Amino acid sequence: MEQIAERLGRNGYVSFSRVENDTLSIRKIGEHLGCNITRYSFLKPRSSTGRPNSLSDVYGVAEFPPHSDGAHLVSPPDYLIMKGSRNRKAPTLLWPSSKLIEALGSDAINAQFAINRGGRFFGVRFSSRTAGRFGLRFNHDTMKPKNQSATNIHSWLREPEFEPEVIDWASTALLVVNNRTVLHGRGRIEEPDTGFLRRWTLRKQ
């Protein structure tokens, strides 16, 4: 448990095998990170959810592109915890900020986007620093480019030029992701996938 915060700070995520996961508690991880659990979701691959603008409705069984959870919110969640079933075939894909910033160069600093949240418009940056904390946010479908740097990022993240970190749920039981420094997605579903994913979002207290 003591290594979670250190590994999150270094890599932006930490994964645990099924053996390691035997002693882990979602509540205790949240407490260790100084967070409250704010939302729980049970996810299964499907072509549609009936929820407008959900990733499943937009992309179906295709690969989910890099994104942040809650990018459309004024303040997105700080962390995500995911637990996948052993038979979940669709992997989780991760793009850490260190590689993104290097690949995107000055566009990562200069990109500005607009978000329409129920008729209320507000501006955000791809990368920012608030109260000394560095953060990223991105979603192709809820963040609309306001300048050329944002347009460049919007296009580049359709097909990133470096391979993501791949989390295979056959060997991984639990994943903790810093939602402010790592973009995540889901691999394409090539065959019927009966596996599931449990996801918790956490916010700093």
N, C-alpha and C positions, 0 to 999 in steps of 0.2 A: 504493500500500500504506500509506503514511504517513497517509492521510486516513481509513482504515477506522475506527480507534479513535475518532477525533474525531467522525465522523458517527454512529457507534453511540452515543456518549455523548450526542449532541444529539437524535437521532431514535429511537434504539432499534433501527434497522435500516439497512442500506445495500444497494442493488441495483446490479447492473452489466449493461449492455447486452451483446449478443453480441460487439460490437467490443471493448469494454473487457475482456471475459472471456478474450480470447486469451492474455493474459500472466499470468493469475491461477492460483495453485496452492493447493489446499486445505491442504496441509501448511504452506506458508509463511504463509497466513492464520492458521492455528492458532498457529504460532510467534510471529507478530506480536502476537497477543492474549494470549500467555503461557498457552496451553491445550494439553491433550492431547486427541486425538480418541478418544472412548470407544465410539462405536457408529456403524455404517453401515447404512442401510436403502435398499432399492430398492422404490419404491412405484408401483403402478398402480391407477387407479380400479377398484373391484370392489364387488360387493354383499355379499361376505363373504370373510373371510380364514381362517376356521376357528380364529381365536385369540379366546377369550372376552374380552369387555370391550374389544376393539380398537375404534377409531372406525369402521372399515369394517363390523364386525359389528353395531355399535349403530345407525349411521346409513345404511349402505349407500351409495347414490349421492346421497343428500340432502346438503345443506350441512352441513359440520362446524362446530359452534358454537365460539366463542372458547375457547381452552384454552392451557395451558402443556404442553410435553413433560415427561414425568416428574413431573407434579404429585403423584403418589402416593408418590414417593420422599422419604426424609428430606431429601436434598439434590438438587434437580432440576439438570439440566445448565445451564451458564451461557450457552452460545451454540448456535445451529443454523446450519448452512450447507446451502443447498438449491440444486440444479442441475436445472432442468427442461428437457425436450425441447421443441423448437420447436412440435411438434404437440400438446402438452398443452393441452387446452381448459379444464380446470377451473382457475380462478385461485386463488392463495394470498391470503388476506385477513388484514390486520393491524390490531390495535387497540392503539395506543401507550398507555403508562401515563399520560402527561400528560392525554390526553383522558378516560381512564377515571376517574382520580382526580377530575377536575373534575365529571364527570357523576354519579359515585356519592356524592360528598360524604363525610360522616362514616361512612357504611356501609363505605367502603373501608378505613378505619382500624380500625373496631370488629369487622368480620366475623370470626367464628371457625368453623372447620370441623373435622370428624373424618375421619380416614382409616383404613380397615381394610386393612392390608397383610398378608395371609396369617394373619389371626387376631390380629395385633398392632395395637392401636389407638394412634394418637397424634394430637395436636391441632396445627393449623396456622392461620395467619392469611392472609387474602387479600393483605394487604400487610404487610411487616415490614422491619426494618432490623437487619442482622446484621454486626457488625464494621465498622460505618460504611457498609455497602452496602445500598441500597434494593432491594427485590425484590417481585414479585408471583408468585402461583401460583394456578391455577384449573383445575378440570376438573369438569364437571357430574356425571360418572358415578362418580368416585372420591372426591370431596369432599362430605361430607354436612353440611348446616348445623347449627350448634349454638346460634345465637342469631338474633334477628330481623334483624340487619344482614346476616348470611350468607344468610338466606332471601330477603331483598330482592335481593341480588346474584345469587343462584341464578336468580331469576325474571327479573331485568332482562337478564342476559346471554343469555337464550334468544333475545331479539330486541332487541339494543342500539339505542338511540335516535339514534345517529350512524353515518354510513356509514364502513366500514373503508377503509383504504388497500388498493388492489387491485393485485396483482402479476400482470401478464399475461405468460405464458411465451412468447408469440409474439415478444415484443421483449426480454424479460429472460432472461438466461442463468444468473445466479448471484445468490443472496440470502443475506445474513448477518443473523441476527436475534438480539438479546439476549433470551434465553428468560426472563430475570428481570424484564424491563421491558415486554415486548410480548406480548400474547396473539395467537395466530394460529388460522386456520381454513382451510377449503377451500370454494370455491363449489360449488353444486349442479351435477351432471353432467346436462346437458340432452339429450345425444346420445352415441352411442358414442364413447368417448375412448380412443385407443390410445397417448396420450402417457404419459410416465413422469416420476418425480421421484426424484432421488438425494438422500439426506439424511444428514448427519453431525451427531452431537452432540459438544460440546466442554465440557471442564471446566478450570477454572483449575488451574494446577500448584501 
